[in-house]
Amino acid sequence: MIGARVATRRPPARGALVALAIGAGLGALGMATGASALVPVAIGPLAIGASLLLVGERGFRARFTPTGMEIAHPRQTISYSTLLEVRPLVPADRPRPDFFPIQVVHTRGAVVIPARLTLSSERVYAFLRGFLAERRPTLPSALEAYRVEQEGSFGAEKVWCYAGRGGRDRPHARNLRAIGTGLLVTAAAWAAIPLRRTDEPGWWIAAGALALVGVALLIQDVHLQRRETKVQAAADTAAALVIAPLGLAVQQGAMTGHLTWQEIRKVTVRTGRTTVAWSAASTVPGIVLEVEGASIVLTDSYDRPLAEIHDRILRYWR
């Protein structure tokens, strides 16, 4: 794999093509029927479609050098020595398909390698995973005491420790920026219509202002995504789990505790949106441990895939 290059297969630009087709259709209809108002309206979808083609989401491209992975967009180099975790982003209750996204967690953050690759996802995953040295994760004091106790009773080879994954993929808002650019162009064009042609109604200025409101809403949405990512990253880092022949100990968010295998009545896997929870009424995804009067959800917050943790639990619980 050293020296190999990997890239995403370029997806069809359906959104951009649809927007351009709508804009062209409105413009043609306006000129054919004499409905002159349709021609300025067509500026909106035309500008957004062109922005999606020119500014929209770029494909993933990377090269594996002897020392690290060089990513083209955004330009960065991730040294193999800084890798903390390499995780396939697939549901815990399903086998990995031929192509799947891979989360690479390193000391400065995390990046997601998308599924549509020119090389086998399994090959890329196995290559990067090979650089992870065996290491004992740093655990909170309560779980560290539990680990020491269990290893003293059963041996270190029968006790499994998992820490928070230490990173979170950043929201990719390039398409939102492209739509915002298109709306800015639309707002400027609409607001300029009454200035260049006095016979045009002044409500085009109001339409331009409305497009600017759309830009502001997109900016706010990107800001909220980034803030939620930081909160989730903090929650992921706080997670820790110890699995032993006697039972398990877990810390997730503000909750800390331990269970014996006899206390767990049922183990299932739930898919959906990832958050941190410890509640009988919870519907968050993860590994669900049914105990008397409650459900404990081990969420996707650890430095190993949920599928691996699920397998470890079933081996002892059964």
N, C-alpha and C positions, 0 to 999 in steps of 0.2 A: 504493500500500500504506500510505502514511502515514495514520494514523487508523483503519486496519482492525483488526479483532479476529479472533483465531484461537483455536480450542478443539478438544479431542478429542471425537469422537463417543463418548458414554458407553457403555462396554461393558456387556453384561449381567452382573449380579452372580451368576454361576452358583455360585461357591463359597459365598457367603452363603446363597443360596436352598437349596442342597443341605443345608447344615448345619442350617438352620431346619426343613427338611422331615424330616430325620432326628430332630431333637429332638422335633418335634411327634408324629412317628410313635411314638417310644419312650414319650412321655408318654401318648398315647392308648392304646397297647397295655397299658401298666402299669395304667391305670385300668379298662380293659375286662376284663382277665384277673385283676385282683386282685394282680398282681405289683408290690407297692408299691416294690420296690427300683428298678424301671425309671424311676419318676418322678424321683428325684434324679439318675439317670444322664442323663436328658434335659436336665438343666441345662447340661451341658457343651456339646453342639452348639448349643443355643439361645443360650447366652452368646456363643459364638464367631461364630455367624451374625449375631447382632445387632451385635456389635463390628465385623464386616467391613462391614456396611451403614453404620454410624455413624462409624467411625474409619478404615475402609479407604482404599485408594488413591484420591486425588482426581484428577479429570480435569485436563488441562493447559489453562490459559487465559492468554492474553497479548494485549497491545495494542501496536501499533507507533506510537510517538509520533515527532515530528520529531527527537528526540535519542537515543532508545533504545527498547529492547523492555522493557515492563513485564510481569512475570510475576506471576500471582496467588498460586500455591502452589508452592514457598515464595515468599513475597513478596520480590521483588528487581527491580532495574532494571539492565539491561545496556546501557551506553552504546555506541552504534555506534563511537565513537572507540576503545573498548577491545577491539574484536574482533581476535582473532589468527588465527582460522581458522573456516570453516564447511564441514562435511564431511558428505556423504550417507553414512549407515551401511548400505551395501549391499556384497555380495561384489564383489571386483574383476573377476571373470570373467563378470559378468552386467550387462545394462542396467538402469538405474533403473526401478522400477515407478512407477505413478501415485502411490502413497503409500508413503513411506519415512521412517524416523527421520533426524533431522538433528542432528549434534553441533555446538554453538556453543561455541568455545573463546575465552575472554576473559582479561584480565589477572588476574582473581581466581579463576579456575577454569574450569569447563565445565558446560554443561547440555545435556540431550538433549530435543529437541522430538519427541514421539512421532509415529508414522505416521498414526494415525487422526485426521485434521484436517478441519475444516470448510472449509478452503481447500486448494488444490492444494499438495502438498509441493514440487513443482518451482517454483511461484510464490514460496513462502516462501524456498526455498533461493536462488533467483536474486536476490531482493530483498536478503537479508542478505549474500550474496556480493558484491554491488555495493559494499558499504562497505569492502571490503578493498583498501587501497591497495597498489600494487606495491611490494615491498620486498625487499631482499636479506637473507636470514636470517643470523644470527650462527653461524659454524661453528667447530668445534674447530681448533686451530692446524694439525694435520696435513692436515685436509681443506681448510682455507683456502689452504694452500700448493699443494695439488693444483688447486684452483679457479683460482688466479692463473696457474699454469703452463698449464692448459688454455685459459683465456681468452686468454692471450698467444699461443697457437698457433692457435686456431680462432675467436676472437672471443666476446664475452660473450653474443651472441644464440644461440649453439649450446651453451652450458653451462647446466645446470639444477641448482639447489641446493635442498635440502629439509632443514629442521631438525626437531627433535622438536616434537610438537604442543603441548607446554607445558600440558596440562591433561587431566583425566580425568573422565568423568561419575561423579558420586557414587552409590553404591548406594542405591536407593530402598527403604527397609525399612518403609514405612507399613503394608503388609499384615501383616508380621511383628509390628509393634506392636499391630495390631488383634487378632491371634490371642493375643498375650501378655495383652492386656486381658481377653479372654474367659476365658483360663485362670485369671487372678487372681480373677475373679468366681466361677468354678467352684470354685476352691480354698476361697474364703471360705465359699461355700454348703455345700460338702460337710463342711468342718471344723465348721460350726455345727450340723449335723444332730444329733449326739449330745448337744450342749449343750441343745438345745430339746426333744428327745424322748429320754428315758432308755432307752426300749425299743429304740432303734436301736443296731445294733452299732458298736463303736468303730473298726472298720476304715475308716469314712468319713473319720476324721481322717488315716489313712494315705493314702487316696485323694487328699485335699486336698494333702498333702505331695508326692505324686507329681506333681500338677498344677503345684505350685510348682517342681519340678525341671524340668518342661517350659518354664516361663517362663525359668529360668536358662539353659537350653540355647539358647533363642531370643536372649537377650541376648548370649550368647557368640558366636553365629553372626553377629549384626549387627556386633559388635566385630571379628571376623575379616575380614568383608567390607570394613570401613573400612580396616583395616590393609593388606590386599592392594591396595586402591585406591591408597593412598599409595605403596606400593612400585612399583606399575605406573606411576604418574605420574612417579616419579623416573626409571624406565627410559625412558619416552617422551621426557622432556626431554633425556636424554643421547644420543638418536639423532640422526644427521645423515647426509646422502647427497648426493653430487655425481655427476651423469650428464653425460658429455662424449662427443664423437665417438671418442676413443681408448678409453674404458672408463668404469668407475665406481669411486668411493671411498666407503666406508661406515664408519660407527661405530655400533655397536649394543651397549649395555651396556659390557662391558669389552673388546670386540673391535673392532679397527681394521685396515683393510686396503684394498687396491685391486686391481682386476682389469682386464685388457684384454678386449675383446669376443671375441677369438680363444680366450681361456681358457674361456669359457662355452659348454658343449656343448648345454644345453637350458634353456628358460625355461618354467615352468609356474606355475599359481596353485593354492594349497591353501587350503581353507576350514576353519574350526573355531575353537577357543579361542585367544585372543591372548596370547602371551608373547614373550620375547626369546630367540633361540637362534641358534647357528651350529654346526650339527652334522649329520653324515650320517645319524644315527639319529633326527633330530628329526621330530615329527609336528605341530608347531605351524603355525598358518595363516600365510599371507602369500604373497609372490612367491618361488618357489624357483628358485635359480640352480644348475644342476648343473655342477660342475667335476670335474676328475679326482680321484676318491677322496673327494669330499665334496659336501654340499649346503648352500648358504648361503641362509638364509631371511630375506628382508626383511619384517619384521613390520609390523603396522598401528600404527606408532609415530611417523608423520611428519605434518607440517602440511599435507599434501595427501592426497587419497584414493589408496588403493592402485591403483585403476583408472587414474588419471592417471600414476602412476609406472610402472605396467606398460606403458602405451602408449608412454611415453618410451623405456623400455628396448628394446621391440620395434623401434622406429623405427631405433635405432642398431645393435642386435644383428643384425637381418636384413640 
